Amino acid sequence: MINPGTYNITAYQGADWDRTFTITQSSTALNLTGYTAAMQVREAADSTAYLVSLTSGSGITLGGTAGSVAVAITSAQSSALSSGSYAYDLELISGSQVTRLLQGAFTVVGNVTR
């Protein structure tokens, strides 16, 4: 088990947001072949409803032997969010094993030009 990293995200309402993370173990890229990933944004960690949900092939792309995890939120998804602070986490899944990679605040800055 690893402790998840904390990475606070600032997204701009109505704009695309994307980041690519590289997962390493002992300074070597982790082979993510056969893994899937999921990320959700909620009002708070204990909220029942999610505001954004991404999965492998739908907002998350895993880079196999390169160990990369590319996450993308579309402008349509960010447009649906009110400005404010939320919570998110990003998990890596292999079979029945789930590892939380990242967690933190997900802040949406309101859009002026609409």
N, CA, C and O atoms as CSV, one atom per row, in Angstrom:
chain,resi,resn,atom,element,x,y,z
A,1,MET,N,N,0.839,-1.182,0.000
A,1,MET,CA,C,0.000,0.000,0.000
A,1,MET,C,C,0.880,1.240,0.000
A,1,MET,O,O,1.892,1.308,0.697
A,2,ILE,N,N,0.469,2.218,-0.799
A,2,ILE,CA,C,1.177,3.488,-0.807
A,2,ILE,C,C,0.255,4.571,-0.262
A,2,ILE,O,O,-0.969,4.457,-0.332
A,3,ASN,N,N,0.849,5.601,0.272
A,3,ASN,CA,C,0.059,6.746,0.703
A,3,ASN,C,C,-0.218,7.606,-0.518
A,3,ASN,O,O,0.692,7.872,-1.302
A,4,PRO,N,N,-1.460,8.046,-0.694
A,4,PRO,CA,C,-1.754,8.884,-1.854
A,4,PRO,C,C,-1.074,10.238,-1.747
A,4,PRO,O,O,-0.886,10.773,-0.655
A,5,GLY,N,N,-0.714,10.774,-2.887
A,5,GLY,CA,C,-0.171,12.117,-2.916
A,5,GLY,C,C,-1.294,13.129,-2.853
A,5,GLY,O,O,-2.432,12.824,-3.212
A,6,THR,N,N,-0.984,14.330,-2.400
A,6,THR,CA,C,-1.955,15.412,-2.395
A,6,THR,C,C,-1.606,16.369,-3.526
A,6,THR,O,O,-0.489,16.882,-3.604
A,7,TYR,N,N,-2.568,16.597,-4.391
A,7,TYR,CA,C,-2.391,17.504,-5.519
A,7,TYR,C,C,-3.679,18.298,-5.650
A,7,TYR,O,O,-4.716,17.748,-6.022
A,8,ASN,N,N,-3.621,19.573,-5.350
A,8,ASN,CA,C,-4.798,20.425,-5.442
A,8,ASN,C,C,-4.936,20.952,-6.863
A,8,ASN,O,O,-3.975,21.439,-7.458
A,9,ILE,N,N,-6.149,20.846,-7.394
A,9,ILE,CA,C,-6.430,21.206,-8.780
A,9,ILE,C,C,-7.218,22.514,-8.820
A,9,ILE,O,O,-8.156,22.710,-8.047
A,10,THR,N,N,-6.826,23.401,-9.727
A,10,THR,CA,C,-7.616,24.587,-10.029
A,10,THR,C,C,-8.050,24.476,-11.484
A,10,THR,O,O,-7.221,24.419,-12.392
A,11,ALA,N,N,-9.354,24.446,-11.688
A,11,ALA,CA,C,-9.922,24.373,-13.035
A,11,ALA,C,C,-10.731,25.636,-13.282
A,11,ALA,O,O,-11.270,26.235,-12.352
A,12,TYR,N,N,-10.806,26.026,-14.526
A,12,TYR,CA,C,-11.525,27.243,-14.885
A,12,TYR,C,C,-12.839,26.871,-15.557
A,12,TYR,O,O,-12.861,26.173,-16.571
A,13,GLN,N,N,-13.926,27.345,-14.978
A,13,GLN,CA,C,-15.264,27.047,-15.477
A,13,GLN,C,C,-15.350,27.393,-16.969
A,13,GLN,O,O,-14.991,28.495,-17.382
A,14,GLY,N,N,-15.831,26.435,-17.767
A,14,GLY,CA,C,-15.975,26.650,-19.203
A,14,GLY,C,C,-14.728,26.407,-20.021
A,14,GLY,O,O,-14.744,26.603,-21.236
A,15,ALA,N,N,-13.642,25.984,-19.385
A,15,ALA,CA,C,-12.382,25.729,-20.095
A,15,ALA,C,C,-11.963,24.272,-19.920
A,15,ALA,O,O,-12.307,23.630,-18.928
A,16,ASP,N,N,-11.219,23.764,-20.893
A,16,ASP,CA,C,-10.648,22.426,-20.769
A,16,ASP,C,C,-9.579,22.429,-19.691
A,16,ASP,O,O,-8.903,23.436,-19.483
A,17,TRP,N,N,-9.426,21.303,-19.005
A,17,TRP,CA,C,-8.359,21.112,-18.023
A,17,TRP,C,C,-7.749,19.748,-18.295
A,17,TRP,O,O,-8.476,18.768,-18.460
A,18,ASP,N,N,-6.420,19.671,-18.344
A,18,ASP,CA,C,-5.769,18.365,-18.494
A,18,ASP,C,C,-4.389,18.382,-17.856
A,18,ASP,O,O,-3.703,19.403,-17.829
A,19,ARG,N,N,-4.011,17.231,-17.351
A,19,ARG,CA,C,-2.686,17.026,-16.765
A,19,ARG,C,C,-2.272,15.582,-17.036
A,19,ARG,O,O,-3.108,14.683,-17.127
A,20,THR,N,N,-0.965,15.384,-17.163
A,20,THR,CA,C,-0.423,14.041,-17.278
A,20,THR,C,C,0.532,13.817,-16.119
A,20,THR,O,O,1.450,14.605,-15.887
A,21,PHE,N,N,0.302,12.738,-15.402
A,21,PHE,CA,C,1.128,12.345,-14.270
A,21,PHE,C,C,1.893,11.086,-14.663
A,21,PHE,O,O,1.374,10.254,-15.408
A,22,THR,N,N,3.116,10.941,-14.173
A,22,THR,CA,C,3.882,9.715,-14.388
A,22,THR,C,C,4.059,9.018,-13.051
A,22,THR,O,O,4.581,9.595,-12.097
A,23,ILE,N,N,3.621,7.779,-12.999
A,23,ILE,CA,C,3.685,6.981,-11.770
A,23,ILE,C,C,4.995,6.201,-11.775
A,23,ILE,O,O,5.272,5.428,-12.692
A,24,THR,N,N,5.790,6.417,-10.742
A,24,THR,CA,C,7.078,5.719,-10.648
A,24,THR,C,C,7.165,4.923,-9.354
A,24,THR,O,O,6.501,5.225,-8.362
A,25,GLN,N,N,7.992,3.915,-9.399
A,25,GLN,CA,C,8.307,3.116,-8.213
A,25,GLN,C,C,9.812,2.917,-8.220
A,25,GLN,O,O,10.360,2.337,-9.157
A,26,SER,N,N,10.479,3.394,-7.184
A,26,SER,CA,C,11.945,3.365,-7.120
A,26,SER,C,C,12.558,4.040,-8.348
A,26,SER,O,O,13.501,3.519,-8.944
A,27,SER,N,N,12.017,5.197,-8.720
A,27,SER,CA,C,12.485,6.024,-9.843
A,27,SER,C,C,12.297,5.385,-11.212
A,27,SER,O,O,12.851,5.873,-12.197
A,28,THR,N,N,11.529,4.306,-11.294
A,28,THR,CA,C,11.250,3.647,-12.568
A,28,THR,C,C,9.762,3.736,-12.848
A,28,THR,O,O,8.943,3.511,-11.956
A,29,ALA,N,N,9.405,4.067,-14.099
A,29,ALA,CA,C,7.991,4.162,-14.472
A,29,ALA,C,C,7.294,2.828,-14.212
A,29,ALA,O,O,7.796,1.766,-14.581
A,30,LEU,N,N,6.134,2.904,-13.573
A,30,LEU,CA,C,5.343,1.710,-13.281
A,30,LEU,C,C,4.616,1.280,-14.551
A,30,LEU,O,O,3.968,2.099,-15.202
A,31,ASN,N,N,4.718,0.006,-14.903
A,31,ASN,CA,C,4.035,-0.521,-16.078
A,31,ASN,C,C,2.542,-0.618,-15.764
A,31,ASN,O,O,2.134,-1.430,-14.933
A,32,LEU,N,N,1.737,0.197,-16.417
A,32,LEU,CA,C,0.303,0.250,-16.153
A,32,LEU,C,C,-0.517,-0.595,-17.125
A,32,LEU,O,O,-1.741,-0.478,-17.172
A,33,THR,N,N,0.150,-1.438,-17.894
A,33,THR,CA,C,-0.554,-2.333,-18.803
A,33,THR,C,C,-1.499,-3.224,-18.001
A,33,THR,O,O,-1.091,-3.849,-17.023
A,34,GLY,N,N,-2.753,-3.279,-18.417
A,34,GLY,CA,C,-3.752,-4.090,-17.724
A,34,GLY,C,C,-4.471,-3.369,-16.593
A,34,GLY,O,O,-5.399,-3.920,-16.001
A,35,TYR,N,N,-4.057,-2.144,-16.286
A,35,TYR,CA,C,-4.701,-1.353,-15.237
A,35,TYR,C,C,-5.824,-0.513,-15.830
A,35,TYR,O,O,-5.864,-0.266,-17.035
A,36,THR,N,N,-6.721,-0.085,-14.976
A,36,THR,CA,C,-7.698,0.944,-15.309
A,36,THR,C,C,-7.587,2.022,-14.232
A,36,THR,O,O,-6.906,1.843,-13.222
A,37,ALA,N,N,-8.270,3.144,-14.466
A,37,ALA,CA,C,-8.220,4.237,-13.493
A,37,ALA,C,C,-9.584,4.903,-13.424
A,37,ALA,O,O,-10.386,4.809,-14.353
A,38,ALA,N,N,-9.832,5.574,-12.312
A,38,ALA,CA,C,-11.085,6.305,-12.118
A,38,ALA,C,C,-10.820,7.544,-11.280
A,38,ALA,O,O,-9.972,7.545,-10.388
A,39,MET,N,N,-11.562,8.594,-11.585
A,39,MET,CA,C,-11.469,9.842,-10.822
A,39,MET,C,C,-12.870,10.415,-10.690
A,39,MET,O,O,-13.642,10.425,-11.649
A,40,GLN,N,N,-13.191,10.894,-9.490
A,40,GLN,CA,C,-14.469,11.552,-9.272
A,40,GLN,C,C,-14.260,12.851,-8.507
A,40,GLN,O,O,-13.372,12.964,-7.662
A,41,VAL,N,N,-15.105,13.830,-8.830
A,41,VAL,CA,C,-15.153,15.103,-8.116
A,41,VAL,C,C,-16.510,15.151,-7.425
A,41,VAL,O,O,-17.541,14.907,-8.052
A,42,ARG,N,N,-16.508,15.465,-6.133
A,42,ARG,CA,C,-17.739,15.553,-5.350
A,42,ARG,C,C,-17.720,16.835,-4.535
A,42,ARG,O,O,-16.661,17.427,-4.324
A,43,GLU,N,N,-18.891,17.265,-4.078
A,43,GLU,CA,C,-18.947,18.460,-3.228
A,43,GLU,C,C,-18.082,18.291,-1.993
A,43,GLU,O,O,-17.412,19.235,-1.575
A,44,ALA,N,N,-18.085,17.108,-1.404
A,44,ALA,CA,C,-17.238,16.750,-0.260
A,44,ALA,C,C,-16.966,15.257,-0.362
A,44,ALA,O,O,-17.682,14.544,-1.066
A,45,ALA,N,N,-15.952,14.783,0.326
A,45,ALA,CA,C,-15.583,13.375,0.242
A,45,ALA,C,C,-16.740,12.446,0.610
A,45,ALA,O,O,-16.843,11.345,0.067
A,46,ASP,N,N,-17.607,12.874,1.521
A,46,ASP,CA,C,-18.701,12.003,1.953
A,46,ASP,C,C,-20.011,12.251,1.199
A,46,ASP,O,O,-21.042,11.689,1.569
A,47,SER,N,N,-19.992,13.076,0.154
A,47,SER,CA,C,-21.197,13.308,-0.652
A,47,SER,C,C,-21.555,12.061,-1.449
A,47,SER,O,O,-20.672,11.359,-1.943
A,48,THR,N,N,-22.849,11.786,-1.574
A,48,THR,CA,C,-23.267,10.596,-2.313
A,48,THR,C,C,-23.217,10.800,-3.822
A,48,THR,O,O,-22.920,9.855,-4.554
A,49,ALA,N,N,-23.495,11.993,-4.302
A,49,ALA,CA,C,-23.511,12.251,-5.743
A,49,ALA,C,C,-22.177,12.822,-6.201
A,49,ALA,O,O,-21.563,13.629,-5.504
A,50,TYR,N,N,-21.736,12.396,-7.377
A,50,TYR,CA,C,-20.528,12.978,-7.953
A,50,TYR,C,C,-20.901,14.067,-8.940
A,50,TYR,O,O,-21.992,14.055,-9.511
A,51,LEU,N,N,-19.990,15.005,-9.137
A,51,LEU,CA,C,-20.190,16.101,-10.082
A,51,LEU,C,C,-19.497,15.821,-11.413
A,51,LEU,O,O,-19.987,16.215,-12.471
A,52,VAL,N,N,-18.369,15.145,-11.351
A,52,VAL,CA,C,-17.613,14.712,-12.535
A,52,VAL,C,C,-17.119,13.301,-12.248
A,52,VAL,O,O,-16.653,13.011,-11.146
A,53,SER,N,N,-17.223,12.429,-13.241
A,53,SER,CA,C,-16.709,11.069,-13.113
A,53,SER,C,C,-15.960,10.717,-14.387
A,53,SER,O,O,-16.522,10.762,-15.481
A,54,LEU,N,N,-14.686,10.365,-14.237
A,54,LEU,CA,C,-13.835,9.989,-15.361
A,54,LEU,C,C,-13.356,8.560,-15.160
A,54,LEU,O,O,-13.142,8.121,-14.030
A,55,THR,N,N,-13.189,7.840,-16.255
A,55,THR,CA,C,-12.666,6.474,-16.202
A,55,THR,C,C,-11.706,6.275,-17.364
A,55,THR,O,O,-11.606,7.122,-18.252
A,56,SER,N,N,-11.007,5.159,-17.353
A,56,SER,CA,C,-10.126,4.828,-18.480
A,56,SER,C,C,-10.941,4.806,-19.763
A,56,SER,O,O,-11.985,4.157,-19.838
A,57,GLY,N,N,-10.458,5.516,-20.765
A,57,GLY,CA,C,-11.162,5.585,-22.032
A,57,GLY,C,C,-12.213,6.684,-22.086
A,57,GLY,O,O,-12.731,6.992,-23.159
A,58,SER,N,N,-12.528,7.273,-20.954
A,58,SER,CA,C,-13.514,8.355,-20.900
A,58,SER,C,C,-12.988,9.450,-19.975
A,58,SER,O,O,-13.499,9.657,-18.874
A,59,GLY,N,N,-11.951,10.146,-20.451
A,59,GLY,CA,C,-11.342,11.214,-19.675
A,59,GLY,C,C,-10.000,10.841,-19.069
A,59,GLY,O,O,-9.233,11.722,-18.679
A,60,ILE,N,N,-9.702,9.543,-18.985
A,60,ILE,CA,C,-8.405,9.094,-18.457
A,60,ILE,C,C,-7.764,8.161,-19.471
A,60,ILE,O,O,-8.400,7.227,-19.960
A,61,THR,N,N,-6.497,8.422,-19.784
A,61,THR,CA,C,-5.738,7.563,-20.691
A,61,THR,C,C,-4.481,7.100,-19.968
A,61,THR,O,O,-3.685,7.912,-19.494
A,62,LEU,N,N,-4.315,5.778,-19.891
A,62,LEU,CA,C,-3.126,5.198,-19.254
A,62,LEU,C,C,-2.079,4.904,-20.320
A,62,LEU,O,O,-2.404,4.455,-21.419
A,63,GLY,N,N,-0.809,5.166,-19.977
A,63,GLY,CA,C,0.280,5.048,-20.940
A,63,GLY,C,C,1.071,3.769,-20.889
A,63,GLY,O,O,2.218,3.750,-21.335
A,64,GLY,N,N,0.505,2.684,-20.361
A,64,GLY,CA,C,1.190,1.384,-20.380
A,64,GLY,C,C,2.550,1.416,-19.722
A,64,GLY,O,O,2.668,1.800,-18.559
A,65,THR,N,N,3.583,1.019,-20.452
A,65,THR,CA,C,4.929,0.910,-19.877
A,65,THR,C,C,5.543,2.260,-19.531
A,65,THR,O,O,6.503,2.320,-18.763
A,66,ALA,N,N,5.001,3.350,-20.091
A,66,ALA,CA,C,5.518,4.689,-19.778
A,66,ALA,C,C,5.080,5.149,-18.383
A,66,ALA,O,O,5.640,6.102,-17.841
A,67,GLY,N,N,4.076,4.470,-17.799
A,67,GLY,CA,C,3.619,4.821,-16.456
A,67,GLY,C,C,2.820,6.106,-16.389
A,67,GLY,O,O,2.629,6.657,-15.305
A,68,SER,N,N,2.351,6.593,-17.525
A,68,SER,CA,C,1.646,7.877,-17.524
A,68,SER,C,C,0.141,7.705,-17.325
A,68,SER,O,O,-0.462,6.718,-17.748
A,69,VAL,N,N,-0.435,8.704,-16.666
A,69,VAL,CA,C,-1.873,8.790,-16.452
A,69,VAL,C,C,-2.284,10.182,-16.917
A,69,VAL,O,O,-1.984,11.175,-16.255
A,70,ALA,N,N,-2.967,10.254,-18.051
A,70,ALA,CA,C,-3.428,11.531,-18.598
A,70,ALA,C,C,-4.893,11.712,-18.220
A,70,ALA,O,O,-5.725,10.845,-18.488
A,71,VAL,N,N,-5.199,12.840,-17.600
A,71,VAL,CA,C,-6.554,13.146,-17.133
A,71,VAL,C,C,-7.032,14.393,-17.870
A,71,VAL,O,O,-6.308,15.385,-17.951
A,72,ALA,N,N,-8.255,14.344,-18.408
A,72,ALA,CA,C,-8.791,15.484,-19.150
A,72,ALA,C,C,-10.251,15.724,-18.778
A,72,ALA,O,O,-11.074,14.809,-18.801
A,73,ILE,N,N,-10.550,16.968,-18.436
A,73,ILE,CA,C,-11.916,17.406,-18.190
A,73,ILE,C,C,-12.261,18.383,-19.298
A,73,ILE,O,O,-11.521,19.334,-19.549
A,74,THR,N,N,-13.382,18.149,-19.956
A,74,THR,CA,C,-13.767,18.981,-21.093
A,74,THR,C,C,-14.376,20.298,-20.629
A,74,THR,O,O,-14.772,20.450,-19.473
A,75,SER,N,N,-14.438,21.240,-21.555
A,75,SER,CA,C,-15.065,22.520,-21.249
A,75,SER,C,C,-16.541,22.337,-20.903
A,75,SER,O,O,-17.076,23.063,-20.065
A,76,ALA,N,N,-17.197,21.379,-21.539
A,76,ALA,CA,C,-18.605,21.100,-21.213
A,76,ALA,C,C,-18.739,20.608,-19.771
A,76,ALA,O,O,-19.670,20.998,-19.067
A,77,GLN,N,N,-17.822,19.763,-19.336
A,77,GLN,CA,C,-17.866,19.273,-17.955
A,77,GLN,C,C,-17.586,20.397,-16.959
A,77,GLN,O,O,-18.263,20.497,-15.936
A,78,SER,N,N,-16.604,21.236,-17.246
A,78,SER,CA,C,-16.289,22.314,-16.303
A,78,SER,C,C,-17.369,23.394,-16.314
A,78,SER,O,O,-17.582,24.063,-15.304
A,79,SER,N,N,-18.051,23.569,-17.445
A,79,SER,CA,C,-19.145,24.539,-17.524
A,79,SER,C,C,-20.294,24.160,-16.597
A,79,SER,O,O,-21.004,25.030,-16.093
A,80,ALA,N,N,-20.475,22.864,-16.374
A,80,ALA,CA,C,-21.576,22.379,-15.539
A,80,ALA,C,C,-21.299,22.546,-14.046
A,80,ALA,O,O,-22.191,22.327,-13.225
A,81,LEU,N,N,-20.073,22.930,-13.685
A,81,LEU,CA,C,-19.703,23.091,-12.278
A,81,LEU,C,C,-19.845,24.547,-11.844
A,81,LEU,O,O,-19.454,25.461,-12.570
A,82,SER,N,N,-20.396,24.751,-10.675
A,82,SER,CA,C,-20.439,26.095,-10.095
A,82,SER,C,C,-19.071,26.421,-9.527
A,82,SER,O,O,-18.331,25.524,-9.123
A,83,SER,N,N,-18.732,27.710,-9.497
A,83,SER,CA,C,-17.453,28.069,-8.890
A,83,SER,C,C,-17.492,27.685,-7.417
A,83,SER,O,O,-18.528,27.787,-6.760
A,84,GLY,N,N,-16.355,27.248,-6.916
A,84,GLY,CA,C,-16.272,26.817,-5.526
A,84,GLY,C,C,-15.205,25.762,-5.338
A,84,GLY,O,O,-14.438,25.462,-6.253
A,85,SER,N,N,-15.166,25.203,-4.141
A,85,SER,CA,C,-14.165,24.200,-3.791
A,85,SER,C,C,-14.838,22.858,-3.547
A,85,SER,O,O,-15.841,22.767,-2.839
A,86,TYR,N,N,-14.275,21.830,-4.138
A,86,TYR,CA,C,-14.805,20.476,-4.072
A,86,TYR,C,C,-13.680,19.529,-3.650
A,86,TYR,O,O,-12.568,19.969,-3.357
A,87,ALA,N,N,-13.973,18.232,-3.621
A,87,ALA,CA,C,-12.973,17.215,-3.299
A,87,ALA,C,C,-12.898,16.223,-4.457
A,87,ALA,O,O,-13.891,15.986,-5.145
A,88,TYR,N,N,-11.717,15.645,-4.666
A,88,TYR,CA,C,-11.559,14.622,-5.704
A,88,TYR,C,C,-10.543,13.597,-5.233
A,88,TYR,O,O,-9.766,13.845,-4.311
A,89,ASP,N,N,-10.564,12.438,-5.885
A,89,ASP,CA,C,-9.442,11.513,-5.802
A,89,ASP,C,C,-9.309,10.770,-7.119
A,89,ASP,O,O,-10.254,10.684,-7.903
A,90,LEU,N,N,-8.115,10.233,-7.345
A,90,LEU,CA,C,-7.773,9.505,-8.556
A,90,LEU,C,C,-7.259,8.142,-8.123
A,90,LEU,O,O,-6.307,8.046,-7.349
A,91,GLU,N,N,-7.897,7.079,-8.629
A,91,GLU,CA,C,-7.539,5.721,-8.223
A,91,GLU,C,C,-7.058,4.902,-9.414
A,91,GLU,O,O,-7.509,5.081,-10.545
A,92,LEU,N,N,-6.135,4.003,-9.124
A,92,LEU,CA,C,-5.600,3.057,-10.093
A,92,LEU,C,C,-6.122,1.678,-9.701
A,92,LEU,O,O,-6.070,1.308,-8.528
A,93,ILE,N,N,-6.629,0.907,-10.683
A,93,ILE,CA,C,-7.284,-0.366,-10.385
A,93,ILE,C,C,-6.616,-1.490,-11.174
A,93,ILE,O,O,-6.418,-1.387,-12.385
A,94,SER,N,N,-6.275,-2.559,-10.465
A,94,SER,CA,C,-5.743,-3.771,-11.081
A,94,SER,C,C,-6.485,-4.956,-10.469
A,94,SER,O,O,-6.237,-5.338,-9.325
A,95,GLY,N,N,-7.401,-5.533,-11.251
A,95,GLY,CA,C,-8.231,-6.616,-10.717
A,95,GLY,C,C,-9.078,-6.087,-9.574
A,95,GLY,O,O,-9.848,-5.143,-9.753
A,96,SER,N,N,-8.941,-6.694,-8.392
A,96,SER,CA,C,-9.708,-6.241,-7.224
A,96,SER,C,C,-8.908,-5.265,-6.352
A,96,SER,O,O,-9.415,-4.778,-5.342
A,97,GLN,N,N,-7.661,-4.980,-6.741
A,97,GLN,CA,C,-6.820,-4.069,-5.960
A,97,GLN,C,C,-7.012,-2.632,-6.429
A,97,GLN,O,O,-6.827,-2.321,-7.606
A,98,VAL,N,N,-7.383,-1.761,-5.495
A,98,VAL,CA,C,-7.577,-0.346,-5.786
A,98,VAL,C,C,-6.548,0.457,-4.997
A,98,VAL,O,O,-6.430,0.300,-3.782
A,99,THR,N,N,-5.809,1.310,-5.683
A,99,THR,CA,C,-4.805,2.159,-5.059
A,99,THR,C,C,-5.155,3.614,-5.320
A,99,THR,O,O,-5.279,4.032,-6.472
A,100,ARG,N,N,-5.313,4.381,-4.257
A,100,ARG,CA,C,-5.553,5.814,-4.432
A,100,ARG,C,C,-4.213,6.473,-4.714
A,100,ARG,O,O,-3.296,6.413,-3.896
A,101,LEU,N,N,-4.107,7.107,-5.890
A,101,LEU,CA,C,-2.868,7.766,-6.287
A,101,LEU,C,C,-2.801,9.195,-5.781
A,101,LEU,O,O,-1.813,9.607,-5.173
A,102,LEU,N,N,-3.872,9.952,-6.040
A,102,LEU,CA,C,-3.901,11.371,-5.700
A,102,LEU,C,C,-5.227,11.727,-5.065
A,102,LEU,O,O,-6.241,11.063,-5.281
A,103,GLN,N,N,-5.200,12.785,-4.280
A,103,GLN,CA,C,-6.413,13.325,-3.674
A,103,GLN,C,C,-6.172,14.786,-3.368
A,103,GLN,O,O,-5.031,15.244,-3.317
A,104,GLY,N,N,-7.258,15.515,-3.165
A,104,GLY,CA,C,-7.081,16.912,-2.796
A,104,GLY,C,C,-8.300,17.753,-3.099
A,104,GLY,O,O,-9.395,17.247,-3.346
A,105,ALA,N,N,-8.073,19.053,-3.072
A,105,ALA,CA,C,-9.134,20.016,-3.377
A,105,ALA,C,C,-9.228,20.177,-4.887
A,105,ALA,O,O,-8.224,20.126,-5.597
A,106,PHE,N,N,-10.440,20.371,-5.357
A,106,PHE,CA,C,-10.712,20.644,-6.763
A,106,PHE,C,C,-11.464,21.961,-6.795
A,106,PHE,O,O,-12.669,22.002,-6.544
A,107,THR,N,N,-10.750,23.044,-7.105
A,107,THR,CA,C,-11.322,24.380,-7.061
A,107,THR,C,C,-11.708,24.831,-8.465
A,107,THR,O,O,-10.914,24.738,-9.401
A,108,VAL,N,N,-12.936,25.320,-8.596
A,108,VAL,CA,C,-13.427,25.839,-9.868
A,108,VAL,C,C,-13.507,27.364,-9.768
A,108,VAL,O,O,-14.179,27.914,-8.896
A,109,VAL,N,N,-12.811,28.021,-10.676
A,109,VAL,CA,C,-12.839,29.487,-10.753
A,109,VAL,C,C,-13.910,29.860,-11.777
A,109,VAL,O,O,-13.903,29.371,-12.907
A,110,GLY,N,N,-14.828,30.732,-11.366
A,110,GLY,CA,C,-15.963,31.101,-12.207
A,110,GLY,C,C,-15.564,31.761,-13.510
A,110,GLY,O,O,-14.542,32.441,-13.599
A,111,ASN,N,N,-16.397,31.546,-14.526
A,111,ASN,CA,C,-16.193,32.081,-15.847
A,111,ASN,C,C,-16.881,33.433,-15.978
A,111,ASN,O,O,-18.021,33.585,-15.539
A,112,VAL,N,N,-16.219,34.404,-16.564
A,112,VAL,CA,C,-16.820,35.727,-16.791
A,112,VAL,C,C,-17.370,35.803,-18.218
A,112,VAL,O,O,-18.490,36.267,-18.432
A,113,THR,N,N,-16.577,35.345,-19.190
A,113,THR,CA,C,-17.005,35.385,-20.591
A,113,THR,C,C,-17.847,34.161,-20.883
A,113,THR,O,O,-17.366,33.033,-20.778
A,114,ARG,N,N,-19.114,34.376,-21.254
A,114,ARG,CA,C,-20.006,33.259,-21.551
A,114,ARG,C,C,-20.708,33.480,-22.864
A,114,ARG,O,O,-21.505,32.642,-23.286
